[in-house]
């Protein structure tokens, strides 16, 4: 999430960490949920949840997110 924060800042989006989530602009928040590790050292399932009203900022940040991460 720290790398994505820097990416958004380079695109001119006001971002900050607040309460374990990434606050993007005034209305959009990104949260990472899921386990980060499992027994045996394998990686667990993680998801990034985007929250906020369906507005221009929401779609812009969602597009940035999709451009930086693979969706399987």
Secondary structure as GFF3:
##gff-version 3
##sequence-region A 1 72
A	DSSP	alpha_helix	2	10	.	.	.	ID=ss1
A	DSSP	beta_strand	15	18	.	.	.	ID=ss2
A	DSSP	beta_strand	21	24	.	.	.	ID=ss3
A	DSSP	beta_strand	28	34	.	.	.	ID=ss4
A	DSSP	three_ten_helix	39	41	.	.	.	ID=ss5
A	DSSP	beta_strand	46	51	.	.	.	ID=ss6
A	DSSP	alpha_helix	56	68	.	.	.	ID=ss7
###
